[in-house]
Amino acid sequence: MFIVSSPELVIAQVKAGIIGSFPALNARPASQLDDWLARITDETQGCAAPYAVNLIVHKSNTRLEQDLAVLARWKVPLVITSLGAKAEVNAAVHGWGGVVLHDVIDDFFAHKAIDKGADGLIAVAAGAGGHAGRQSPFALVQEIRRWFDGPLALSGAIANGGAVLAAQAMGADFAYIGSPWIATPEAQASDTYKQAIVDGHAADIVNSSLFTGVHGNYLRASIVAAGLDPDNLPEGERSAMDFGSGGNTAAKAWKDIWGSGQGIGAVDAIEPVATRVATLERDYCAALERLALR
Ligand SMILES: Cc1cc2nc3c(=O)[nH]c(=O)nc-3n(C[C@H](O)[C@H](O)[C@H](O)COP(=O)(O)O)c2cc1C
């Protein structure tokens, strides 16, 4: 997650047995990326789960080539690409034996991503934090699974163990969870942002294109605090999407306006990553048992 995901968060996730990821742009200045990868590699030695790095493959990301070279040096095992699939990036990652999952919001982009050489997909459905999709997860997974049998993650408001199981039942291989990790001590977010995730519910999430030029989901309270009317936001300009020079323009927008998905009603406390993972696992097993008894 832009700004929020730090090495602390990723290391805690991998140590707890799940895949942890962060956007390369979070390491700022760009020279920090090497240190972050060194630390993550060192501290997750021997863990079962790999870590992942997210590359914003949008034309305005002037760091892409430089960041890709750093990823190559560390042979990053899993790369998540978003905002435009690029065959050269996929080929480069395959060159060091890495795997690429590409973020998609519909079946059209899913085809495009696989045609360009991505190994798998992350279906970003309606209700997701950040640049959310607009389609129901049922519709999205169903359409992708008609023709694609490779690795598929599903994202969008997944925040409890039963929802992880539901994602699998629907046909996804992985549940991809964002917003609940904001309410952890390991996340790089202000205490007020973390508390807003704990206090928030689906009704507190506003969908708008104003802040980055692409539709995304945000916490209503942060929009009000910025002096804006969440119920009357103008449309954003797609050309305003700017990840140049380390995403600084976008960073300003995201620092005060808090991104969040609709699933945060499941988040009751700011708690360590390991505790949240244990709860997810317990609830996943309970859901499985409940279904088996039917
Ligand atoms: C604050 C925030 C920042 C995000 N930044 C990124 C990003 O930089 N790159 C990306 O691919 N997805 C980003 N996302 C989307 C997440 O990767 C993921 O798809 C989403 O959070 C899943 O939905 P959920 O939050 O409802 O669990 C962001 C999400 C949030 C909440």
The ligand as an ORCA input file, in Angstrom:
! r2SCAN-3c Opt
* xyz 0 1
  C      -3.868      3.162      1.489
  C      -3.787      2.210      0.347
  C      -2.776      2.345     -0.570
  C      -2.684      1.459     -1.662
  N      -1.651      1.586     -2.529
  C      -1.485      0.690     -3.526
  C      -0.348      0.754     -4.380
  O       0.534      1.596     -4.246
  N      -0.245     -0.167     -5.360
  C      -1.179     -1.150     -5.532
  O      -1.020     -1.976     -6.431
  N      -2.270     -1.229     -4.750
  C      -2.422     -0.340     -3.739
  N      -3.514     -0.434     -2.906
  C      -4.498     -1.502     -3.137
  C      -4.127     -2.775     -2.409
  O      -3.003     -3.332     -3.031
  C      -5.265     -3.811     -2.412
  O      -5.671     -4.100     -3.722
  C      -6.463     -3.360     -1.634
  O      -6.074     -2.699     -0.456
  C      -7.339     -4.535     -1.295
  O      -8.570     -4.131     -0.772
  P      -8.829     -3.980      0.804
  O      -8.087     -2.755      1.226
  O     -10.304     -3.795      0.866
  O      -8.324     -5.195      1.477
  C      -3.635      0.439     -1.820
  C      -4.654      0.303     -0.873
  C      -4.743      1.171      0.207
  C      -5.843      0.991      1.225
*
